[in-house]
Amino acid sequence: MDSEPVTIDPRPKPVRAWVRFGLKPALVDAVAARWTADAVGVVFSIRGTEYRAWVWASAVTPVQRTP
């Protein structure tokens, strides 16, 4: 069985990420909480409910924090 190391960020970084709800894709504001070479674990909220998902790294775009 193959395994990849997972990086867990103590200060998750803001990102925009494409996620899917069934057949419907959605671009969400999220934070990248963990990642591997190929995937990113994101955390995001919709209508007050927190969700966590793994998405392909190519589905995530970093967002610059404002000073």
mmCIF file of the N, C-alpha and C atoms, coordinates in Angstrom:
data_MODEL
# 
_entry.id   MODEL 
# 
loop_
_atom_site.group_PDB 
_atom_site.id 
_atom_site.type_symbol 
_atom_site.label_atom_id 
_atom_site.label_alt_id 
_atom_site.label_comp_id 
_atom_site.label_asym_id 
_atom_site.label_entity_id 
_atom_site.label_seq_id 
_atom_site.pdbx_PDB_ins_code 
_atom_site.Cartn_x 
_atom_site.Cartn_y 
_atom_site.Cartn_z 
_atom_site.occupancy 
_atom_site.B_iso_or_equiv 
_atom_site.pdbx_formal_charge 
_atom_site.auth_seq_id 
_atom_site.auth_comp_id 
_atom_site.auth_asym_id 
_atom_site.auth_atom_id 
_atom_site.pdbx_PDB_model_num 
ATOM 1   N N  . MET A 1 1  ? 0.839   -1.171 0.000  1.00 0.00 ? 1  MET A N  1 
ATOM 2   C CA . MET A 1 1  ? 0.000   0.000  0.000  1.00 0.00 ? 1  MET A CA 1 
ATOM 3   C C  . MET A 1 1  ? 0.889   1.241  0.000  1.00 0.00 ? 1  MET A C  1 
ATOM 4   N N  . ASP A 1 2  ? 0.581   2.195  -0.869 1.00 0.00 ? 2  ASP A N  1 
ATOM 5   C CA . ASP A 1 2  ? 1.328   3.447  -0.933 1.00 0.00 ? 2  ASP A CA 1 
ATOM 6   C C  . ASP A 1 2  ? 0.780   4.421  0.097  1.00 0.00 ? 2  ASP A C  1 
ATOM 7   N N  . SER A 1 3  ? 1.665   5.256  0.591  1.00 0.00 ? 3  SER A N  1 
ATOM 8   C CA . SER A 1 3  ? 1.212   6.327  1.474  1.00 0.00 ? 3  SER A CA 1 
ATOM 9   C C  . SER A 1 3  ? 2.058   7.558  1.215  1.00 0.00 ? 3  SER A C  1 
ATOM 10  N N  . GLU A 1 4  ? 1.445   8.708  1.377  1.00 0.00 ? 4  GLU A N  1 
ATOM 11  C CA . GLU A 1 4  ? 2.130   9.982  1.169  1.00 0.00 ? 4  GLU A CA 1 
ATOM 12  C C  . GLU A 1 4  ? 2.156   10.732 2.486  1.00 0.00 ? 4  GLU A C  1 
ATOM 13  N N  . PRO A 1 5  ? 3.227   11.475 2.738  1.00 0.00 ? 5  PRO A N  1 
ATOM 14  C CA . PRO A 1 5  ? 3.227   12.304 3.939  1.00 0.00 ? 5  PRO A CA 1 
ATOM 15  C C  . PRO A 1 5  ? 2.193   13.418 3.826  1.00 0.00 ? 5  PRO A C  1 
ATOM 16  N N  . VAL A 1 6  ? 1.582   13.754 4.958  1.00 0.00 ? 6  VAL A N  1 
ATOM 17  C CA . VAL A 1 6  ? 0.585   14.820 5.013  1.00 0.00 ? 6  VAL A CA 1 
ATOM 18  C C  . VAL A 1 6  ? 1.159   15.962 5.843  1.00 0.00 ? 6  VAL A C  1 
ATOM 19  N N  . THR A 1 7  ? 1.101   17.171 5.290  1.00 0.00 ? 7  THR A N  1 
ATOM 20  C CA . THR A 1 7  ? 1.499   18.368 6.028  1.00 0.00 ? 7  THR A CA 1 
ATOM 21  C C  . THR A 1 7  ? 0.256   18.950 6.676  1.00 0.00 ? 7  THR A C  1 
ATOM 22  N N  . ILE A 1 8  ? 0.319   19.180 7.991  1.00 0.00 ? 8  ILE A N  1 
ATOM 23  C CA . ILE A 1 8  ? -0.791  19.799 8.714  1.00 0.00 ? 8  ILE A CA 1 
ATOM 24  C C  . ILE A 1 8  ? -0.322  21.184 9.136  1.00 0.00 ? 8  ILE A C  1 
ATOM 25  N N  . ASP A 1 9  ? -1.027  22.213 8.647  1.00 0.00 ? 9  ASP A N  1 
ATOM 26  C CA . ASP A 1 9  ? -0.632  23.596 8.892  1.00 0.00 ? 9  ASP A CA 1 
ATOM 27  C C  . ASP A 1 9  ? -1.264  24.096 10.189 1.00 0.00 ? 9  ASP A C  1 
ATOM 28  N N  . PRO A 1 10 ? -0.455  24.535 11.171 1.00 0.00 ? 10 PRO A N  1 
ATOM 29  C CA . PRO A 1 10 ? -1.042  25.051 12.406 1.00 0.00 ? 10 PRO A CA 1 
ATOM 30  C C  . PRO A 1 10 ? -1.771  26.390 12.206 1.00 0.00 ? 10 PRO A C  1 
ATOM 31  N N  . ARG A 1 11 ? -1.461  27.074 11.096 1.00 0.00 ? 11 ARG A N  1 
ATOM 32  C CA . ARG A 1 11 ? -2.140  28.331 10.750 1.00 0.00 ? 11 ARG A CA 1 
ATOM 33  C C  . ARG A 1 11 ? -2.640  28.205 9.315  1.00 0.00 ? 11 ARG A C  1 
ATOM 34  N N  . PRO A 1 12 ? -3.808  27.575 9.111  1.00 0.00 ? 12 PRO A N  1 
ATOM 35  C CA . PRO A 1 12 ? -4.320  27.339 7.755  1.00 0.00 ? 12 PRO A CA 1 
ATOM 36  C C  . PRO A 1 12 ? -4.353  28.608 6.910  1.00 0.00 ? 12 PRO A C  1 
ATOM 37  N N  . LYS A 1 13 ? -4.044  28.434 5.632  1.00 0.00 ? 13 LYS A N  1 
ATOM 38  C CA . LYS A 1 13 ? -3.944  29.550 4.683  1.00 0.00 ? 13 LYS A CA 1 
ATOM 39  C C  . LYS A 1 13 ? -5.245  29.720 3.896  1.00 0.00 ? 13 LYS A C  1 
ATOM 40  N N  . PRO A 1 14 ? -5.651  30.978 3.624  1.00 0.00 ? 14 PRO A N  1 
ATOM 41  C CA . PRO A 1 14 ? -6.879  31.200 2.848  1.00 0.00 ? 14 PRO A CA 1 
ATOM 42  C C  . PRO A 1 14 ? -6.686  30.798 1.379  1.00 0.00 ? 14 PRO A C  1 
ATOM 43  N N  . VAL A 1 15 ? -7.718  30.179 0.838  1.00 0.00 ? 15 VAL A N  1 
ATOM 44  C CA . VAL A 1 15 ? -7.702  29.725 -0.554 1.00 0.00 ? 15 VAL A CA 1 
ATOM 45  C C  . VAL A 1 15 ? -9.100  29.863 -1.138 1.00 0.00 ? 15 VAL A C  1 
ATOM 46  N N  . ARG A 1 16 ? -9.177  29.727 -2.449 1.00 0.00 ? 16 ARG A N  1 
ATOM 47  C CA . ARG A 1 16 ? -10.449 29.508 -3.156 1.00 0.00 ? 16 ARG A CA 1 
ATOM 48  C C  . ARG A 1 16 ? -10.344 28.090 -3.686 1.00 0.00 ? 16 ARG A C  1 
ATOM 49  N N  . ALA A 1 17 ? -11.393 27.314 -3.533 1.00 0.00 ? 17 ALA A N  1 
ATOM 50  C CA . ALA A 1 17 ? -11.329 25.901 -3.923 1.00 0.00 ? 17 ALA A CA 1 
ATOM 51  C C  . ALA A 1 17 ? -12.608 25.467 -4.619 1.00 0.00 ? 17 ALA A C  1 
ATOM 52  N N  . TRP A 1 18 ? -12.431 24.644 -5.640 1.00 0.00 ? 18 TRP A N  1 
ATOM 53  C CA . TRP A 1 18 ? -13.570 24.024 -6.310 1.00 0.00 ? 18 TRP A CA 1 
ATOM 54  C C  . TRP A 1 18 ? -13.911 22.744 -5.557 1.00 0.00 ? 18 TRP A C  1 
ATOM 55  N N  . VAL A 1 19 ? -15.159 22.645 -5.104 1.00 0.00 ? 19 VAL A N  1 
ATOM 56  C CA . VAL A 1 19 ? -15.658 21.445 -4.439 1.00 0.00 ? 19 VAL A CA 1 
ATOM 57  C C  . VAL A 1 19 ? -16.923 20.998 -5.163 1.00 0.00 ? 19 VAL A C  1 
ATOM 58  N N  . ARG A 1 20 ? -17.346 19.780 -4.900 1.00 0.00 ? 20 ARG A N  1 
ATOM 59  C CA . ARG A 1 20 ? -18.567 19.271 -5.539 1.00 0.00 ? 20 ARG A CA 1 
ATOM 60  C C  . ARG A 1 20 ? -19.572 18.866 -4.477 1.00 0.00 ? 20 ARG A C  1 
ATOM 61  N N  . PHE A 1 21 ? -20.825 19.222 -4.730 1.00 0.00 ? 21 PHE A N  1 
ATOM 62  C CA . PHE A 1 21 ? -21.942 18.739 -3.939 1.00 0.00 ? 21 PHE A CA 1 
ATOM 63  C C  . PHE A 1 21 ? -22.786 17.919 -4.896 1.00 0.00 ? 21 PHE A C  1 
ATOM 64  N N  . GLY A 1 22 ? -22.609 16.611 -4.856 1.00 0.00 ? 22 GLY A N  1 
ATOM 65  C CA . GLY A 1 22 ? -23.266 15.758 -5.841 1.00 0.00 ? 22 GLY A CA 1 
ATOM 66  C C  . GLY A 1 22 ? -22.717 16.089 -7.218 1.00 0.00 ? 22 GLY A C  1 
ATOM 67  N N  . LEU A 1 23 ? -23.581 16.456 -8.143 1.00 0.00 ? 23 LEU A N  1 
ATOM 68  C CA . LEU A 1 23 ? -23.147 16.795 -9.506 1.00 0.00 ? 23 LEU A CA 1 
ATOM 69  C C  . LEU A 1 23 ? -22.815 18.270 -9.665 1.00 0.00 ? 23 LEU A C  1 
ATOM 70  N N  . LYS A 1 24 ? -23.041 19.072 -8.626 1.00 0.00 ? 24 LYS A N  1 
ATOM 71  C CA . LYS A 1 24 ? -22.902 20.520 -8.736 1.00 0.00 ? 24 LYS A CA 1 
ATOM 72  C C  . LYS A 1 24 ? -21.549 21.005 -8.200 1.00 0.00 ? 24 LYS A C  1 
ATOM 73  N N  . PRO A 1 25 ? -20.696 21.592 -9.075 1.00 0.00 ? 25 PRO A N  1 
ATOM 74  C CA . PRO A 1 25 ? -19.435 22.178 -8.594 1.00 0.00 ? 25 PRO A CA 1 
ATOM 75  C C  . PRO A 1 25 ? -19.693 23.562 -7.993 1.00 0.00 ? 25 PRO A C  1 
ATOM 76  N N  . ALA A 1 26 ? -18.879 23.917 -6.989 1.00 0.00 ? 26 ALA A N  1 
ATOM 77  C CA . ALA A 1 26 ? -19.003 25.231 -6.364 1.00 0.00 ? 26 ALA A CA 1 
ATOM 78  C C  . ALA A 1 26 ? -17.611 25.761 -6.035 1.00 0.00 ? 26 ALA A C  1 
ATOM 79  N N  . LEU A 1 27 ? -17.390 27.039 -6.300 1.00 0.00 ? 27 LEU A N  1 
ATOM 80  C CA . LEU A 1 27 ? -16.142 27.704 -5.938 1.00 0.00 ? 27 LEU A CA 1 
ATOM 81  C C  . LEU A 1 27 ? -16.369 28.365 -4.583 1.00 0.00 ? 27 LEU A C  1 
ATOM 82  N N  . VAL A 1 28 ? -15.590 27.946 -3.564 1.00 0.00 ? 28 VAL A N  1 
ATOM 83  C CA . VAL A 1 28 ? -15.814 28.421 -2.204 1.00 0.00 ? 28 VAL A CA 1 
ATOM 84  C C  . VAL A 1 28 ? -14.574 29.097 -1.642 1.00 0.00 ? 28 VAL A C  1 
ATOM 85  N N  . ASP A 1 29 ? -14.794 30.017 -0.709 1.00 0.00 ? 29 ASP A N  1 
ATOM 86  C CA . ASP A 1 29 ? -13.708 30.565 0.092  1.00 0.00 ? 29 ASP A CA 1 
ATOM 87  C C  . ASP A 1 29 ? -13.443 29.551 1.191  1.00 0.00 ? 29 ASP A C  1 
ATOM 88  N N  . ALA A 1 30 ? -12.184 29.184 1.369  1.00 0.00 ? 30 ALA A N  1 
ATOM 89  C CA . ALA A 1 30 ? -11.843 28.123 2.311  1.00 0.00 ? 30 ALA A CA 1 
ATOM 90  C C  . ALA A 1 30 ? -10.481 28.405 2.920  1.00 0.00 ? 30 ALA A C  1 
ATOM 91  N N  . VAL A 1 31 ? -10.025 27.496 3.776  1.00 0.00 ? 31 VAL A N  1 
ATOM 92  C CA . VAL A 1 31 ? -8.643  27.502 4.242  1.00 0.00 ? 31 VAL A CA 1 
ATOM 93  C C  . VAL A 1 31 ? -8.047  26.145 3.934  1.00 0.00 ? 31 VAL A C  1 
ATOM 94  N N  . ALA A 1 32 ? -6.768  26.161 3.576  1.00 0.00 ? 32 ALA A N  1 
ATOM 95  C CA . ALA A 1 32 ? -6.034  24.917 3.329  1.00 0.00 ? 32 ALA A CA 1 
ATOM 96  C C  . ALA A 1 32 ? -5.440  24.481 4.658  1.00 0.00 ? 32 ALA A C  1 
ATOM 97  N N  . ALA A 1 33 ? -6.001  23.438 5.239  1.00 0.00 ? 33 ALA A N  1 
ATOM 98  C CA . ALA A 1 33 ? -5.594  22.988 6.563  1.00 0.00 ? 33 ALA A CA 1 
ATOM 99  C C  . ALA A 1 33 ? -4.513  21.912 6.509  1.00 0.00 ? 33 ALA A C  1 
ATOM 100 N N  . ARG A 1 34 ? -4.464  21.171 5.408  1.00 0.00 ? 34 ARG A N  1 
ATOM 101 C CA . ARG A 1 34 ? -3.478  20.097 5.246  1.00 0.00 ? 34 ARG A CA 1 
ATOM 102 C C  . ARG A 1 34 ? -3.324  19.781 3.777  1.00 0.00 ? 34 ARG A C  1 
ATOM 103 N N  . TRP A 1 35 ? -2.229  19.140 3.425  1.00 0.00 ? 35 TRP A N  1 
ATOM 104 C CA . TRP A 1 35 ? -2.025  18.803 2.023  1.00 0.00 ? 35 TRP A CA 1 
ATOM 105 C C  . TRP A 1 35 ? -1.005  17.694 1.861  1.00 0.00 ? 35 TRP A C  1 
ATOM 106 N N  . THR A 1 36 ? -1.069  17.082 0.687  1.00 0.00 ? 36 THR A N  1 
ATOM 107 C CA . THR A 1 36 ? -0.065  16.128 0.218  1.00 0.00 ? 36 THR A CA 1 
ATOM 108 C C  . THR A 1 36 ? 0.486   16.718 -1.085 1.00 0.00 ? 36 THR A C  1 
ATOM 109 N N  . ALA A 1 37 ? 1.293   15.942 -1.788 1.00 0.00 ? 37 ALA A N  1 
ATOM 110 C CA . ALA A 1 37 ? 1.818   16.420 -3.065 1.00 0.00 ? 37 ALA A CA 1 
ATOM 111 C C  . ALA A 1 37 ? 0.704   16.606 -4.098 1.00 0.00 ? 37 ALA A C  1 
ATOM 112 N N  . ASP A 1 38 ? -0.402  15.863 -3.962 1.00 0.00 ? 38 ASP A N  1 
ATOM 113 C CA . ASP A 1 38 ? -1.456  15.867 -4.978 1.00 0.00 ? 38 ASP A CA 1 
ATOM 114 C C  . ASP A 1 38 ? -2.798  16.454 -4.547 1.00 0.00 ? 38 ASP A C  1 
ATOM 115 N N  . ALA A 1 39 ? -3.038  16.561 -3.250 1.00 0.00 ? 39 ALA A N  1 
ATOM 116 C CA . ALA A 1 39 ? -4.364  16.954 -2.769 1.00 0.00 ? 39 ALA A CA 1 
ATOM 117 C C  . ALA A 1 39 ? -4.252  17.929 -1.605 1.00 0.00 ? 39 ALA A C  1 
ATOM 118 N N  . VAL A 1 40 ? -5.366  18.670 -1.396 1.00 0.00 ? 40 VAL A N  1 
ATOM 119 C CA . VAL A 1 40 ? -5.427  19.651 -0.312 1.00 0.00 ? 40 VAL A CA 1 
ATOM 120 C C  . VAL A 1 40 ? -6.686  19.398 0.509  1.00 0.00 ? 40 VAL A C  1 
ATOM 121 N N  . GLY A 1 41 ? -6.521  19.378 1.823  1.00 0.00 ? 41 GLY A N  1 
ATOM 122 C CA . GLY A 1 41 ? -7.655  19.273 2.730  1.00 0.00 ? 41 GLY A CA 1 
ATOM 123 C C  . GLY A 1 41 ? -8.137  20.673 3.058  1.00 0.00 ? 41 GLY A C  1 
ATOM 124 N N  . VAL A 1 42 ? -9.352  21.003 2.618  1.00 0.00 ? 42 VAL A N  1 
ATOM 125 C CA . VAL A 1 42 ? -9.883  22.353 2.826  1.00 0.00 ? 42 VAL A CA 1 
ATOM 126 C C  . VAL A 1 42 ? -11.022 22.330 3.843  1.00 0.00 ? 42 VAL A C  1 
ATOM 127 N N  . VAL A 1 43 ? -11.208 23.478 4.488  1.00 0.00 ? 43 VAL A N  1 
ATOM 128 C CA . VAL A 1 43 ? -12.306 23.680 5.429  1.00 0.00 ? 43 VAL A CA 1 
ATOM 129 C C  . VAL A 1 43 ? -13.039 24.938 4.976  1.00 0.00 ? 43 VAL A C  1 
ATOM 130 N N  . PHE A 1 44 ? -14.368 24.853 4.874  1.00 0.00 ? 44 PHE A N  1 
ATOM 131 C CA . PHE A 1 44 ? -15.160 25.996 4.424  1.00 0.00 ? 44 PHE A CA 1 
ATOM 132 C C  . PHE A 1 44 ? -16.542 25.924 5.052  1.00 0.00 ? 44 PHE A C  1 
ATOM 133 N N  . SER A 1 45 ? -17.240 27.048 5.034  1.00 0.00 ? 45 SER A N  1 
ATOM 134 C CA . SER A 1 45 ? -18.590 27.112 5.596  1.00 0.00 ? 45 SER A CA 1 
ATOM 135 C C  . SER A 1 45 ? -19.581 27.567 4.539  1.00 0.00 ? 45 SER A C  1 
ATOM 136 N N  . ILE A 1 46 ? -20.752 26.980 4.591  1.00 0.00 ? 46 ILE A N  1 
ATOM 137 C CA . ILE A 1 46 ? -21.872 27.398 3.751  1.00 0.00 ? 46 ILE A CA 1 
ATOM 138 C C  . ILE A 1 46 ? -23.088 27.501 4.655  1.00 0.00 ? 46 ILE A C  1 
ATOM 139 N N  . ARG A 1 47 ? -23.662 28.721 4.700  1.00 0.00 ? 47 ARG A N  1 
ATOM 140 C CA . ARG A 1 47 ? -24.846 28.981 5.534  1.00 0.00 ? 47 ARG A CA 1 
ATOM 141 C C  . ARG A 1 47 ? -24.645 28.519 6.976  1.00 0.00 ? 47 ARG A C  1 
ATOM 142 N N  . GLY A 1 48 ? -23.454 28.780 7.520  1.00 0.00 ? 48 GLY A N  1 
ATOM 143 C CA . GLY A 1 48 ? -23.185 28.474 8.915  1.00 0.00 ? 48 GLY A CA 1 
ATOM 144 C C  . GLY A 1 48 ? -22.801 27.037 9.226  1.00 0.00 ? 48 GLY A C  1 
ATOM 145 N N  . THR A 1 49 ? -22.762 26.179 8.218  1.00 0.00 ? 49 THR A N  1 
ATOM 146 C CA . THR A 1 49 ? -22.352 24.789 8.428  1.00 0.00 ? 49 THR A CA 1 
ATOM 147 C C  . THR A 1 49 ? -20.939 24.605 7.918  1.00 0.00 ? 49 THR A C  1 
ATOM 148 N N  . GLU A 1 50 ? -20.060 24.057 8.761  1.00 0.00 ? 50 GLU A N  1 
ATOM 149 C CA . GLU A 1 50 ? -18.667 23.843 8.369  1.00 0.00 ? 50 GLU A CA 1 
ATOM 150 C C  . GLU A 1 50 ? -18.527 22.504 7.644  1.00 0.00 ? 50 GLU A C  1 
ATOM 151 N N  . TYR A 1 51 ? -17.780 22.527 6.557  1.00 0.00 ? 51 TYR A N  1 
ATOM 152 C CA . TYR A 1 51 ? -17.503 21.333 5.772  1.00 0.00 ? 51 TYR A CA 1 
ATOM 153 C C  . TYR A 1 51 ? -16.000 21.145 5.658  1.00 0.00 ? 51 TYR A C  1 
ATOM 154 N N  . ARG A 1 52 ? -15.580 19.912 5.504  1.00 0.00 ? 52 ARG A N  1 
ATOM 155 C CA . ARG A 1 52 ? -14.177 19.571 5.266  1.00 0.00 ? 52 ARG A CA 1 
ATOM 156 C C  . ARG A 1 52 ? -14.147 18.629 4.067  1.00 0.00 ? 52 ARG A C  1 
ATOM 157 N N  . ALA A 1 53 ? -13.188 18.858 3.181  1.00 0.00 ? 53 ALA A N  1 
ATOM 158 C CA . ALA A 1 53 ? -13.105 18.009 1.984  1.00 0.00 ? 53 ALA A CA 1 
ATOM 159 C C  . ALA A 1 53 ? -11.660 17.939 1.500  1.00 0.00 ? 53 ALA A C  1 
ATOM 160 N N  . TRP A 1 54 ? -11.335 16.844 0.859  1.00 0.00 ? 54 TRP A N  1 
ATOM 161 C CA . TRP A 1 54 ? -10.071 16.722 0.145  1.00 0.00 ? 54 TRP A CA 1 
ATOM 162 C C  . TRP A 1 54 ? -10.360 16.991 -1.323 1.00 0.00 ? 54 TRP A C  1 
ATOM 163 N N  . VAL A 1 55 ? -9.562  17.857 -1.943 1.00 0.00 ? 55 VAL A N  1 
ATOM 164 C CA . VAL A 1 55 ? -9.716  18.158 -3.368 1.00 0.00 ? 55 VAL A CA 1 
ATOM 165 C C  . VAL A 1 55 ? -8.347  18.052 -4.030 1.00 0.00 ? 55 VAL A C  1 
ATOM 166 N N  . TRP A 1 56 ? -8.331  17.890 -5.342 1.00 0.00 ? 56 TRP A N  1 
ATOM 167 C CA . TRP A 1 56 ? -7.069  17.868 -6.065 1.00 0.00 ? 56 TRP A CA 1 
ATOM 168 C C  . TRP A 1 56 ? -6.372  19.216 -5.892 1.00 0.00 ? 56 TRP A C  1 
ATOM 169 N N  . ALA A 1 57 ? -5.072  19.207 -5.798 1.00 0.00 ? 57 ALA A N  1 
ATOM 170 C CA . ALA A 1 57 ? -4.296  20.442 -5.612 1.00 0.00 ? 57 ALA A CA 1 
ATOM 171 C C  . ALA A 1 57 ? -4.606  21.459 -6.702 1.00 0.00 ? 57 ALA A C  1 
ATOM 172 N N  . SER A 1 58 ? -4.850  21.005 -7.914 1.00 0.00 ? 58 SER A N  1 
ATOM 173 C CA . SER A 1 58 ? -5.141  21.922 -9.027 1.00 0.00 ? 58 SER A CA 1 
ATOM 174 C C  . SER A 1 58 ? -6.481  22.625 -8.884 1.00 0.00 ? 58 SER A C  1 
ATOM 175 N N  . ALA A 1 59 ? -7.320  22.201 -7.943 1.00 0.00 ? 59 ALA A N  1 
ATOM 176 C CA . ALA A 1 59 ? -8.630  22.823 -7.710 1.00 0.00 ? 59 ALA A CA 1 
ATOM 177 C C  . ALA A 1 59 ? -8.543  23.964 -6.691 1.00 0.00 ? 59 ALA A C  1 
ATOM 178 N N  . VAL A 1 60 ? -7.325  24.269 -6.233 1.00 0.00 ? 60 VAL A N  1 
ATOM 179 C CA . VAL A 1 60 ? -7.138  25.253 -5.156 1.00 0.00 ? 60 VAL A CA 1 
ATOM 180 C C  . VAL A 1 60 ? -6.257  26.398 -5.644 1.00 0.00 ? 60 VAL A C  1 
ATOM 181 N N  . THR A 1 61 ? -6.675  27.635 -5.331 1.00 0.00 ? 61 THR A N  1 
ATOM 182 C CA . THR A 1 61 ? -5.898  28.828 -5.649 1.00 0.00 ? 61 THR A CA 1 
ATOM 183 C C  . THR A 1 61 ? -5.645  29.599 -4.351 1.00 0.00 ? 61 THR A C  1 
ATOM 184 N N  . PRO A 1 62 ? -4.387  29.900 -4.034 1.00 0.00 ? 62 PRO A N  1 
ATOM 185 C CA . PRO A 1 62 ? -4.103  30.687 -2.827 1.00 0.00 ? 62 PRO A CA 1 
ATOM 186 C C  . PRO A 1 62 ? -4.714  32.086 -2.912 1.00 0.00 ? 62 PRO A C  1 
ATOM 187 N N  . VAL A 1 63 ? -5.076  32.640 -1.766 1.00 0.00 ? 63 VAL A N  1 
ATOM 188 C CA . VAL A 1 63 ? -5.620  33.990 -1.658 1.00 0.00 ? 63 VAL A CA 1 
ATOM 189 C C  . VAL A 1 63 ? -4.664  34.786 -0.792 1.00 0.00 ? 63 VAL A C  1 
ATOM 190 N N  . GLN A 1 64 ? -4.305  35.979 -1.255 1.00 0.00 ? 64 GLN A N  1 
ATOM 191 C CA . GLN A 1 64 ? -3.420  36.843 -0.473 1.00 0.00 ? 64 GLN A CA 1 
ATOM 192 C C  . GLN A 1 64 ? -4.186  37.422 0.703  1.00 0.00 ? 64 GLN A C  1 
ATOM 193 N N  . ARG A 1 65 ? -3.599  37.330 1.887  1.00 0.00 ? 65 ARG A N  1 
ATOM 194 C CA . ARG A 1 65 ? -4.179  37.980 3.060  1.00 0.00 ? 65 ARG A CA 1 
ATOM 195 C C  . ARG A 1 65 ? -3.916  39.470 2.972  1.00 0.00 ? 65 ARG A C  1 
ATOM 196 N N  . THR A 1 66 ? -4.886  40.264 3.378  1.00 0.00 ? 66 THR A N  1 
ATOM 197 C CA . THR A 1 66 ? -4.688  41.708 3.387  1.00 0.00 ? 66 THR A CA 1 
ATOM 198 C C  . THR A 1 66 ? -3.997  42.097 4.695  1.00 0.00 ? 66 THR A C  1 
ATOM 199 N N  . PRO A 1 67 ? -3.016  42.986 4.633  1.00 0.00 ? 67 PRO A N  1 
ATOM 200 C CA . PRO A 1 67 ? -2.279  43.349 5.852  1.00 0.00 ? 67 PRO A CA 1 
ATOM 201 C C  . PRO A 1 67 ? -3.112  44.097 6.856  1.00 0.00 ? 67 PRO A C  1 
# 
